Amino acid sequence: MDGQHKKEKNKYSIIVPTYNERLNIGLIVYLIFKHLKDVDFEIIVVDDGSPDGTQDIVKQLQQVYGEDRILLRPRPRKLGLGTAYIHGMKHASGNFVVIMDADLSHHPKYLPSFIRKQFETGADIVTGTRYVKGGGVHGWNLMRKLTSRGANVLAQTLLWPGVSDLTGSFRLYRKSVLEDIISCCVSKGYVFQMEMIVRASRKGYHIEEVPITFVDRVFGSSKLGGSEIVEYLKGLAYLLVTT
């Protein structure tokens, strides 16, 4: 009974950075509410000035679910993923923070597994992984799969972080831990998630993994390209030297 009471006291702030996600944001909000019926949570949408009307959709969702459950905290333009999380955290009232993509590649059905894993293990971070039994990728071509797998194998070999999926961005953090780690990070873009988990590992935080199936975005276009791969290799070299 005490454990159940403790579980109920936790609140989860779900930070969802968006840019041109008008077609996805309504569905992901619906699915979060569907899968977290008995959980105290808020959704913080950090929109970077989307020209497609994403913010208008979020305002309509606020009318349905309430402005206390869906917080729209926009920024004037694209300013980077790391700063989006920092911006979202300023408005987070929960003691745990979930970060996830808005493009449906991170299915909200996994959120109860993240919460359960954290509760059972006392973990500081629970991260979704594509690279253990039960995890996988759907919708990628062979080259994209090889690129992602190769990036992770290379990082595993050089950095030894103790986590199987370094570049994933579907994670649950204890808020105080996220604030500590993010203050140390300097990377942007594709490398940012890797730096977060490597620095968390170096600081000795307790990290657990939950298998997920990553689904390539349904609407819109992927933001990963050749420049991101170059940045990843630069970031890998930086972390090798500095951690």
Secondary structure, DSSP 8 states (H G I E B T S, - for coil): -HHHHHHHH-EEEEEEEESS-HHHHHHHHHHHHHH-TTSEEEEEEEEB--TTSHHHHHHHHHHHH-TTTEEE--BSS---HHHHHHHHHTT--SSEEEE--SSSSS-GGGHHHHHHHHHHH--SEEEEESSSTT-EEES--HHHHHHHHHHHHHHHHHH--S-S-SS---EEEEHHHHHHHHTT----GGGHHHHHHHHHHHTT--EEEEE-EEE--SSS-----HHHHHHHHHHHHHHHHH-
